[in-house]
Amino acid sequence: MRLKSRLRPAQAACVVLLFACSFSGVWMQCSAQTKEISGISPGNASADANGSEVEISEMPLNSPPFPASDWSYGGSPAIGAPDGDSCPLLKQLGVQEGRSHIYGWFAMGVDATTSGKSTYPVSYSIYANRLELNQAVLNFERIPDTVQSNKFDWGYHVMALYGTDYRFTTSEGYFSQQLYQKNRQYGFDPMLAYVDLYLPMKKGMNIRIGRFMSMPGIESQPSANNYSMTHSLAYTAAPSTETGAVASMKLTKQWIVQLGITAGHDVAPWTEDARASALACLDYSTYSHRDNMYLCASGINDGRYGHDNVQHYDATWYHRFNTKWHIASEAWYMYQLDVPNVAGNVANPVPTKIGANGAYCANGQLTCTAPAYALVSYINRQISPKLFAGFRFDILNDKRGQRTGIPGKYTENTIYITQYLSSTLMLRPELRFDHSWDGRGYDNGTARNQFFFGVDLIYKF
């Protein structure tokens, strides 16, 4: 498939900036962005005199090349992990670095696909055969000191995102008219805005208040925090952010419990779709850190139709075979009640809300329950300190089409590579095949199959 060669101003500016930054000779190491999910710090696996691995490592993985060195949980900084990040950007600007960090990244990608219009439900690269600026991100962050257990501390995180990816992070009430009214290709999203309050209780307790990422799952919105360029079908169909408060308490070295209340998935508290919703998660790691289980129930309320008002139940399992091989698997079930029928088989159908899909209900039903199921599994192999490769298998059963817009079962298989070209530059090619089993789910409802080759380049500063 021939790629479009003409670049928009935003795309051309991104290419020039990436080139200039990549070869400026100022290699700036700043991995604080992954602290949002799991608290990155260098891997520290050890070996005995015979070279055999010894289970004394606190961190199960090496980062880089993997996105994180510990198993992930959301809604809190990594309790008990020190803030060891350094952001030379401040030094380059002549500002003495303290507890606060300023950092960001540019991510741009290009794809070649058998679809001619849209690659959806592939995400985030939905524009077929195009070069796009996916993310231009700036973060302001202070991480509370969660290592000590004798004093109160605090932190904050503000993240501003611009690019094509905004359509997947947008929440109703946060500049959402860009998407829901104007359907702009590029947009802005204040994706994160919260404060962290750390209390020295048990092994540490953190209270997060504001807008934060949805807590369950392997993947996350920031480009560099993921194994691959594109996201799984399971991630695409799941909620993105929450606004509310969540308390995370580390009971022991192995157990963390989390409880919270939010305005619901992907809605601001001041919108008409906001409703009080419960959030509860439990995180367990084995003593050796080879295995981790993370169970979450989020957005729990009456479950009736609203903007992304799914009742979401999620389970994630990580397992490390050794320092080179590990797997990450996730399964979820979600549903909404009283979803309006959009199948065209009823008179006087109930209107849908802007930004909230209807469901393909049985003949004669005005509304129905819309369930969905998903399973995704990653297997990853570290090849060198700057390179890893992996394979992802993914299945989504969107029984009423409420999550994707077209009902049925979807699968995808992806082979991906992440190569660190330097401490601040990442290259991620991938090859992917998608199939919709019950109908034409790809290329705007015209194809069952989709082959996709893509590559993105991420520059971190």
ABEGO torsion letter per residue (X at the ends): XBBBABBBAAAAAAAAAAAAAAAAGBBBBBAAAAAAAAGBBBBABBBBAAGBBBBABABABBOOABABABBBBBGBBBBGBBBABBBAAAAAAGBBBBABBBBBBBBBBBBBBABAABAOABOABABBGBBBBABBBBBBBBBBBAABAABBBBBBBBBBBBEAAAAAABBBGBGAAAAAAAGBABBBBBABBBBBBBBBBEAEBBBBBEBBBBABEABBABAAABABABBBAAAAABBABBBEBBBBBBABAABBBBBBBBAEBGBBAABAABBBBBBBBBBBBBAAGABBBBBBBBGBBAGBBBBGBBBBBBBBBBBBABAABBBBBBBBBBBBBGBBBAAGABBGBBBBBBGBBBBBBBBGBABBBBBBBBBBBBBBBBABAABBBBBBBBBBBBAAGAAAGBBEBBBBBBBBBBBBABAABBBBBBBBBBBBAAEBABGGGABABBBBBBBBBBBBX
